[in-house]
Amino acid sequence: MSNAPDIDPETQVDTTGHEWDGIKELNNPLPRWWLWSFYLCIIWGVGYTIAYPAWPMVNSATAGLLGYSTRAEVAEDIALVEAANGPINARLTAAELTEVSGDAELMQYATSAGGAVFRTWCAQCHGSGAAGAVGYPNLLDDDWLWGGDIESIHDTIAHGIRNDEDLDSRYSQMPVFGEILEEPEILSVVQYVKSLSGTPDNAALVTAGEEVYLDNCSACHGDEGLGDIYQGAPNLADAIWLYGGDTDTLIETVTYSRFGVMPPWQGRLSEAEVRAVSLYVHSRGGGQ
């Protein structure tokens, strides 16, 4: 095995020793300009990782000598916007909620800001258009568990529903009637409830179901099934259902109960933001 260079006879340049079908690869040096560019890129890359955040560690990345942070940059931009909106947010916070609609400039700002808050924090449950979903109320209709006037909406958003974080949270609890009633009683009361909106499957069970309803359900939902906003008891006579109004779903609701939870937004959002999103929801068409 020889260590002598393999010189190409035509170019007089040594080869790499590789050969494909009689074709040899010349061992030409890289162009000087490319080589120096490559070295400069390495130097620049090392300098960049020293100057800026770069290397991931256990809990964070290296900070960099310049202390640059995209989070700090965004926070600075947010602070500038908040400072610019400070005066009108102060007006919104100080105004009576029932009187904001009379101030065109303030109402326009509130609905615009409230729309942004809604799309950021509320759309995940209530939908981007506020039409709701199964278990999440439609905010466009006039069916309100806890009242649809602007002040009631504000209280609901500020304190939430059935949560353990806010002592002023809206709170009600439907009994688990599967532990109280027999199966025939549940079947009959479901037919009675369906009859309130004119859709019973078995009319023969309605009369018996009315007796069960009056004994067990009317205290919250009312004798006529119209509900009670002070207890968060839904109207059962308007054919608007939070979890569904078919027979199987109603049997499940009566048997096992429902217990939806909404977090309190007071503290998570500023008072101006809570007011803005309250006014936005109220303006969607279903506010009372």
Solvent accessible surface area in square Angstrom, and as a share of the most:
residue,aa,sasa,rsa
1,M,242,1.08
2,S,90,0.58
3,N,152,0.78
4,A,73,0.57
5,P,94,0.59
6,D,59,0.30
7,I,76,0.39
8,D,27,0.14
9,P,106,0.67
10,E,161,0.72
11,T,68,0.39
12,Q,124,0.55
13,V,43,0.25
14,D,48,0.25
15,T,11,0.07
16,T,51,0.30
17,G,58,0.56
18,H,98,0.44
19,E,100,0.45
20,W,148,0.52
21,D,150,0.78
22,G,56,0.53
23,I,123,0.62
24,K,85,0.36
25,E,77,0.35
26,L,60,0.30
27,N,76,0.39
28,N,92,0.47
29,P,120,0.76
30,L,100,0.50
31,P,67,0.42
32,R,180,0.66
33,W,177,0.62
34,W,107,0.38
35,L,45,0.22
36,W,147,0.52
37,S,50,0.32
38,F,95,0.40
39,Y,91,0.35
40,L,113,0.56
41,C,88,0.53
42,I,87,0.44
43,I,115,0.58
44,W,172,0.60
45,G,26,0.25
46,V,83,0.48
47,G,36,0.34
48,Y,96,0.36
49,T,36,0.21
50,I,91,0.46
51,A,22,0.17
52,Y,71,0.27
53,P,55,0.34
54,A,39,0.30
55,W,151,0.53
56,P,109,0.69
57,M,124,0.56
58,V,146,0.84
59,N,145,0.74
60,S,78,0.50
61,A,48,0.37
62,T,46,0.27
63,A,72,0.56
64,G,21,0.21
65,L,149,0.74
66,L,118,0.59
67,G,54,0.52
68,Y,87,0.33
69,S,41,0.26
70,T,85,0.49
71,R,206,0.75
72,A,59,0.45
73,E,86,0.39
74,V,84,0.48
75,A,56,0.44
76,E,109,0.49
77,D,77,0.40
78,I,90,0.46
79,A,55,0.43
80,L,115,0.57
81,V,88,0.51
82,E,106,0.47
83,A,75,0.58
84,A,79,0.61
85,N,47,0.24
86,G,30,0.29
87,P,93,0.59
88,I,31,0.16
89,N,39,0.20
90,A,62,0.48
91,R,97,0.35
92,L,0,0.00
93,T,55,0.32
94,A,90,0.70
95,A,26,0.20
96,E,104,0.47
97,L,17,0.08
98,T,83,0.48
99,E,117,0.53
100,V,1,0.01
101,S,78,0.51
102,G,74,0.71
103,D,51,0.26
104,A,83,0.65
105,E,106,0.48
106,L,6,0.03
107,M,36,0.16
108,Q,135,0.60
109,Y,45,0.17
110,A,0,0.00
111,T,31,0.18
112,S,74,0.48
113,A,27,0.21
114,G,0,0.00
115,G,2,0.02
116,A,51,0.40
117,V,13,0.08
118,F,1,0.00
119,R,140,0.51
120,T,74,0.43
121,W,121,0.43
122,C,19,0.12
123,A,19,0.14
124,Q,136,0.60
125,C,59,0.35
126,H,26,0.12
127,G,26,0.25
128,S,92,0.59
129,G,49,0.47
130,A,0,0.00
131,A,57,0.44
132,G,20,0.19
133,A,62,0.48
134,V,112,0.64
135,G,15,0.15
136,Y,96,0.37
137,P,44,0.28
138,N,57,0.29
139,L,18,0.09
140,L,69,0.34
141,D,32,0.17
142,D,95,0.49
143,D,35,0.18
144,W,39,0.14
145,L,35,0.17
146,W,21,0.07
147,G,3,0.03
148,G,0,0.00
149,D,55,0.29
150,I,12,0.06
151,E,87,0.39
152,S,20,0.13
153,I,7,0.03
154,H,26,0.12
155,D,58,0.30
156,T,20,0.12
157,I,15,0.07
158,A,1,0.00
159,H,34,0.15
160,G,0,0.00
161,I,22,0.11
162,R,38,0.14
163,N,13,0.06
164,D,147,0.76
165,E,115,0.52
166,D,24,0.13
167,L,191,0.95
168,D,96,0.50
169,S,15,0.10
170,R,52,0.19
171,Y,122,0.46
172,S,24,0.16
173,Q,123,0.55
174,M,52,0.23
175,P,64,0.40
176,V,54,0.31
177,F,12,0.05
178,G,35,0.33
179,E,149,0.67
180,I,102,0.52
181,L,17,0.08
182,E,117,0.53
183,E,122,0.55
184,P,94,0.59
185,E,63,0.28
186,I,10,0.05
187,L,66,0.33
188,S,5,0.03
189,V,1,0.01
190,V,1,0.01
191,Q,9,0.04
192,Y,21,0.08
193,V,12,0.07
194,K,15,0.06
195,S,30,0.19
196,L,43,0.22
197,S,30,0.19
198,G,60,0.57
199,T,77,0.45
200,P,48,0.30
201,D,97,0.50
202,N,65,0.33
203,A,77,0.60
204,A,89,0.69
205,L,59,0.29
206,V,30,0.17
207,T,109,0.63
208,A,53,0.41
209,G,0,0.00
210,E,69,0.31
211,E,116,0.52
212,V,16,0.09
213,Y,0,0.00
214,L,76,0.38
215,D,107,0.55
216,N,52,0.27
217,C,19,0.12
218,S,18,0.12
219,A,91,0.71
220,C,57,0.34
221,H,25,0.11
222,G,28,0.27
223,D,96,0.50
224,E,119,0.53
225,G,0,0.00
226,L,105,0.52
227,G,22,0.21
228,D,40,0.21
229,I,70,0.36
230,Y,186,0.71
231,Q,67,0.30
232,G,5,0.05
233,A,10,0.08
234,P,53,0.33
235,N,41,0.21
236,L,20,0.10
237,A,32,0.25
238,D,45,0.24
239,A,61,0.47
240,I,76,0.39
241,W,70,0.25
242,L,57,0.29
243,Y,54,0.21
244,G,25,0.24
245,G,20,0.19
246,D,76,0.39
247,T,32,0.19
248,D,110,0.57
249,T,26,0.15
250,L,13,0.06
251,I,46,0.23
252,E,86,0.39
253,T,23,0.13
254,V,17,0.10
255,T,25,0.15
256,Y,150,0.57
257,S,19,0.12
258,R,62,0.23
259,F,89,0.37
260,G,29,0.27
261,V,89,0.51
262,M,39,0.18
263,P,46,0.29
264,P,8,0.05
265,W,28,0.10
266,Q,94,0.42
267,G,75,0.72
268,R,120,0.44
269,L,14,0.07
270,S,59,0.38
271,E,63,0.28
272,A,10,0.08
273,E,68,0.30
274,V,1,0.00
275,R,37,0.13
276,A,2,0.02
277,V,0,0.00
278,S,0,0.00
279,L,5,0.02
280,Y,22,0.08
281,V,5,0.03
282,H,48,0.22
283,S,44,0.29
284,R,97,0.36
285,G,65,0.62
286,G,1,0.01
287,G,23,0.22
288,Q,107,0.48
